[in-house]
């Protein structure tokens, strides 16, 4: 079964300090029931914890591929959410998304 994503972001191509703001911008644009795909070169676990903090109960996180060189994650919007803003996260993107 193939999932159709409302959007896909490959953060390997995004400046580190811009990664989380762009990811959350795409998440904010999702309708309930839609999902986005995140592609990264490392486990984006810190981002998961940020989602828990900022959008708890409003998303689902599912690994589609877990390394060793590529991670793909499906992030789904499961409930209406207020606009999630990251401002300056993880020391200006020090976590790398």
Beta strands, then each sheet from edge to edge (+ up, - down):
strand 1: 7-10
strand 2: 35-40
strand 3: 59-66
strand 4: 71-77
sheet 1: 1+ 2+ 4- 3+
end
